[in-house]
Amino acid sequence: MLLPAKSEVARQLRRYRAWERSMLASPADVGVRSTFEDSGYTLCVLMGKRCAREAADAAERYLRTNLVTHAQEQADLIAPAGRKTPSGAA
């Protein structure tokens, strides 16, 4: 599994949060809203999520964990413990 560099995740998360604050301060500003949405999209692509809020949460979790822990969490999301995978393996 390819994982993004933590430094890039941290940079994009800071950018997203900064634009989020700006958008909340000026919700009618079309330019601010557009840039906020662009930063959310970038975070979604980086974290492999469909929703910017989910991507931000995933980025925060990723930055708190080490590589092994993150890989295990992702595997648990795909096939939770005790559930059979399509191949029949646990």
N, C-alpha and C positions, 0 to 999 in steps of 0.2 A: 504494500500500500504506500503510495506516495503521500507524504505530508508536507505542508508548506513550512518554510522557515519560521521559527517562532518570532524572530525580529520583524518579519513582514506581517505576520498576523497581528502583532502588537501595534505596529504602525497603522495598519488599516483599521483596527479597532479604535485606536485614538482618533483617527480621522472621522470615522463613523460617529463616535460619541460627540465630537466637537460640532459636526454638522447637525446632529440631533438637537443639541442645545440651541444652536442658531435657528433651526427650523421651529422649535418650540417658542422661541422668543419672537420670531417674525413669521408666523404661519401663512401670511398672505403674500410673502415675497416669493415669487415664482422661481427666481434664480437660486435662492437658498434651498427651496424645496427640491428643485431638480438636482442640485449637487448632493443633497442629503440622500435622495433616492439612488443616485449614481454610486455613492459610497456604500450604501446598503447592498446594491447589486454586486459590487466588487467583493464585499465580505461574503456574500452568498456563494459566489463562484469559488473563492478561496477555501471556504469551509465545507462546500458541497451540500448546502442547504437551500431550500426553496423560499424561505422567509427571512428577512433581514433580522428580525428579533431572534429567531432560532440561530441564525449565523452568529450573532453577537454573543449569545449564550454559549454556543459551541466554542467560539474563540476564547472566551473567558475560561471555560473548563480546560481547553487545550493548553492555555498559558499557565494554568495552575498545576498541570500534571507532567509526568515524564513520558517518554515515548512508549514504554511498555504499558503503562497504565492507560494511556489514550487508546492504544491498539486494542486492549482488552475491553474498554468501554464501547468501542465501535463494534467489536465482535458481539458483545452482549446485546447491542441494539438490533443487530441483524438476526441473531438466534439466541434469545434469552435462555438462561440456564434451565435445564429440565425439558426444554422443547426440542423436538426432533427436527433436524434440518431435512431438506428435500431428499438428500441421499440416504437418510435413515440413521446417520451418525448423530450422537448426542452433542 
